[in-house]
């Protein structure tokens, strides 16, 4: 297909892609890690392999814009709340609780 026709085609994207794997590989690897059956290095290797396979699956499907930086080992909502709430902007029970949790983790 000529480049000019490719530029005129509609681009596609997905809002999110299931990160656990088709056979729930990340779930099982995380559980093994929590039981101390595999190391952190093995867990990150499994996660890297899953991310690569997911990206390649989307490329093969013709997705024009592949989402990135949306990976989480356990709970993406918790990860994002800890990333984006470094200090509470308003003193609400939830933001203050996350702030205290983050401070507790920083001291450990």
C-alpha positions in Angstrom: 0.0 0.0 0.0 1.4 3.4 -0.9 2.5 5.7 1.9 -0.1 8.3 1.0 -2.9 5.8 1.4 -1.5 4.6 4.7 -1.5 8.2 6.0 -5.2 8.6 5.1 -6.2 5.4 6.9 -7.9 5.6 10.3 -5.5 5.0 13.3 -6.6 2.6 16.0 -5.9 2.3 19.7 -7.0 0.4 22.7 -7.8 1.9 26.1 -6.1 -0.9 27.9 -4.8 -4.4 27.3 -5.2 -7.2 29.9 -1.8 -7.4 31.6 -2.2 -10.8 33.4 -1.7 -12.9 30.2 -4.0 -15.2 28.4 -3.3 -18.0 30.9 -3.1 -15.6 33.9 0.7 -16.0 33.9 1.3 -12.8 35.9 -1.2 -13.8 38.6 0.4 -17.1 39.1 3.9 -15.7 39.0 2.9 -13.0 41.6 1.5 -15.7 43.8 4.7 -17.7 43.5 6.7 -14.6 44.4 4.6 -13.9 47.5 5.2 -17.5 48.6 8.9 -17.0 48.0 9.0 -19.7 45.3 10.6 -17.4 42.7 12.9 -14.4 43.0 12.1 -10.8 42.2 14.3 -11.1 39.1 12.3 -14.1 37.8 9.1 -12.2 38.4 10.3 -9.1 36.5 11.5 -11.4 33.7 8.0 -12.9 33.4 6.5 -9.5 33.4 8.9 -8.2 30.7 8.0 -11.2 28.5 4.3 -10.6 29.0 4.6 -6.9 28.1 6.6 -7.8 25.0 4.1 -10.5 23.9 1.2 -8.1 24.5 2.9 -5.3 22.4 3.6 -7.7 19.6 0.0 -9.0 19.7 -1.3 -5.5 19.3 1.2 -4.7 16.5 0.2 -7.9 14.6 -3.5 -6.9 15.0 -2.8 -3.5 13.3 -3.3 -1.3 16.3 -1.9 2.1 15.4 -1.2 3.5 18.9 0.1 0.9 21.4 -0.5 1.9 25.1 2.5 1.9 27.3 3.4 2.6 31.0 0.1 1.0 32.0 1.7 -2.1 33.6 1.2 -3.1 37.2 2.3 -6.2 39.1 -0.6 -6.2 41.4 -3.1 -3.3 41.6 -2.9 -0.5 39.0 -5.2 1.8 41.0 -3.0 1.5 44.1 0.1 2.1 42.0 -1.3 5.2 40.4 -2.6 6.6 43.7 0.9 6.3 45.2 2.5 7.8 42.2 0.2 10.8 41.9 -0.4 11.6 45.5 2.9 12.4 47.1 1.3 14.8 49.5 -2.4 15.4 50.2 -3.7 18.5 48.5 -6.9 18.4 50.5 -7.3 16.8 53.9 -9.7 14.1 52.8 -9.7 10.7 54.5 -8.6 8.8 51.4 -5.8 11.1 50.3 -4.5 11.4 53.8 -4.5 7.6 54.2 -2.5 7.1 51.0 -0.1 9.9 52.1 0.4 8.1 55.5 0.9 4.7 53.7 3.5 6.3 51.4 5.3 7.9 54.3 5.4 4.6 56.1 6.9 2.8 53.1 9.5 5.6 52.7 10.7 5.0 56.3 11.0 1.3 55.9 
